[in-house]
């Protein structure tokens, strides 16, 4: 990643898990004239391919393409803790 202020190279100094789908990263600009330090977040934004072993506690939105392929928005039944039955097109 580059520094948002001076566009110089930046290095990761630390990272910590915020949740199962988000990580907080601390960056440091390598320019001695700038020296900016900032925090960014890496977050799972959308599912492109369904997992073979889904965790029923994890909710990651489906991409538009994945929704179109499935023909429905909800694929996990959180109360039952199981993957919901998918529609079958004959």
N, C-alpha and C positions, 0 to 999 in steps of 0.2 A: 504494500500500500504506500501511496505517496502522501506527504504532508499536505493538508488542505490549504495551508497558508503559503508555503514557499515552493511546493511541488517537488521537494527533495525526497529521497528514499527514507522510509520509516521502518523501524524494527519493532517487533512484538516484545514487550518487556514482561508482561504477566497476562494470565487469563484465569478466569474463574467461571464455574458453572453457575448460572442463575436459575435455570430450570432444565428439565430434560430436553427441551427444544431450543434453549437460548444460552449463549456463552458471551461473557463480557471480556473484551480484549483491550489491554492498555498498550498504546503505541507511543514511540518516541522518535521524533524527527532527528535525522542524523546530521543535519546542517548545524554547525557550531554557531552560526549567526542567528538561527531561528530557535532551535531547542524546544519546540512545541511538544507537549505531552497531552494525549487525549484518550478517551475511552470510546470504543465502538462496540456494537453488538452484532453477533452472528445468530440468526434465528432461522429455524426451519419455517419456510413461508408457505409452501404448498406441496402436496403429494403428486408426483408424476406417475409412479408405478406403485400399485398396492403391495404392501409387505406380505411375505408368506407367513409370518408369525406376528400378527398385529398385537400391540399392547393396548388393551381396552381403555387404559387411562390416558392415552395420548391422543390428542385431537389436532391434527394438521389438516387444514382445508385441502380439498381436491382441486387440481388445476382444471381449467375449463375443458381441456381435452379428456382428462380422466373422467370428469362428470359426463361428458358426451358419450364416451365409450361405455360407461356403466348405465347411463340412462336414469340416474338417480343421485341425489345429493348425499344421503346418509348411507354409509356402508357398514358402520359398526353399531351394534346394539350394546350400549354401555351398561345397562342394567343387567343384561344376561352375561356380559363379558365375552361375547362371541361375535364373530363376523356375521353380519346379516346375510341372508340368502340373496344372491344376485339374480337379476332377471335373466331368463333364458329366452333367446330369440330363435324360433324355429324357421 
